[in-house]
Amino acid sequence: MQEAIRIIGIDPGLRRTGWGVIESLGNSLKFVASGTVTSDGDADLASRLCQLHDGLAEVVHVYRPDEAAVEQTFVNKDAVATLKLGQARGVAMLVPARAGLPVSEYAPNAVKKAVIGVGHGEKQQIHMMLKILMPKATFTGNDAADALAIAICHAHQRGGQKLRQVMAMKA
């Protein structure tokens, strides 16, 4: 008998890092929890990264996911902002890795495609599809919603990987 896999999706950001936890069993998805870890914008960079680390470590400790998925960095024209986002993303990958979880990475377009069917879409479309896919899901803001979408993307990807493995074994 199959067991549900608990997945944490993480949408990294220096000000706000969104997180969402779901359970995946076959094609079924179940909402567990979501939220946002914030850092103090007046604090120095090292302190802010520590705040993100401690907040995510607490989430991982409380919800005990089996696997993690993190959104890849979106590179923009502001090199300083991109570098800071990269540092926050490093924390977002470090926390689950230190907890012994496998960590997968997904491009923003792959996440959108997994949730709304196309690689380009609006935040409202993601919110609407989250409510359809998981009617009991609650999220406060875009960061938590994006994190849930990242977890859903991982659930779809890992399901496809398992199917490919089974088919390869039968061949």
Secondary structure in CASP SS format (residue, H / E / C, confidence):
PFRMAT SS
TARGET T0000
AUTHOR 0000-0000-0000
METHOD secondary structure of the structure
MODEL  1
M C 1.00
Q C 1.00
E C 1.00
A C 1.00
I E 1.00
R E 1.00
I E 1.00
I E 1.00
G E 1.00
I E 1.00
D E 1.00
P C 1.00
G C 1.00
L C 1.00
R C 1.00
R E 1.00
T E 1.00
G E 1.00
W E 1.00
G E 1.00
V E 1.00
I E 1.00
E E 1.00
S E 1.00
L E 1.00
G C 1.00
N C 1.00
S E 1.00
L E 1.00
K E 1.00
F E 1.00
V E 1.00
A E 1.00
S E 1.00
G E 1.00
T E 1.00
V E 1.00
T E 1.00
S C 1.00
D C 1.00
G C 1.00
D C 1.00
A C 1.00
D C 1.00
L H 1.00
A H 1.00
S H 1.00
R H 1.00
L H 1.00
C H 1.00
Q H 1.00
L H 1.00
H H 1.00
D H 1.00
G H 1.00
L H 1.00
A H 1.00
E H 1.00
V H 1.00
V H 1.00
H H 1.00
V H 1.00
Y H 1.00
R C 1.00
P C 1.00
D C 1.00
E E 1.00
A E 1.00
A E 1.00
V E 1.00
E E 1.00
Q C 1.00
T C 1.00
F C 1.00
V C 1.00
N C 1.00
K C 1.00
D C 1.00
A H 1.00
V H 1.00
A H 1.00
T H 1.00
L H 1.00
K H 1.00
L H 1.00
G H 1.00
Q H 1.00
A H 1.00
R H 1.00
G H 1.00
V H 1.00
A H 1.00
M H 1.00
L H 1.00
V H 1.00
P H 1.00
A H 1.00
R H 1.00
A C 1.00
G C 1.00
L C 1.00
P C 1.00
V E 1.00
S E 1.00
E E 1.00
Y E 1.00
A C 1.00
P H 1.00
N H 1.00
A H 1.00
V H 1.00
K H 1.00
K H 1.00
A H 1.00
V H 1.00
I H 1.00
G C 1.00
V C 1.00
G C 1.00
H C 1.00
G C 1.00
E C 1.00
K H 1.00
Q H 1.00
Q H 1.00
I H 1.00
H H 1.00
M H 1.00
M H 1.00
L H 1.00
K H 1.00
I H 1.00
L H 1.00
M C 1.00
P C 1.00
K C 1.00
A C 1.00
T C 1.00
F C 1.00
T C 1.00
G C 1.00
N H 1.00
D H 1.00
A H 1.00
A H 1.00
D H 1.00
A H 1.00
L H 1.00
A H 1.00
I H 1.00
A H 1.00
I H 1.00
C H 1.00
H H 1.00
A H 1.00
H H 1.00
Q H 1.00
R H 1.00
G H 1.00
G H 1.00
Q H 1.00
K H 1.00
L H 1.00
R H 1.00
Q H 1.00
V H 1.00
M H 1.00
A H 1.00
M H 1.00
K H 1.00
A C 1.00
END
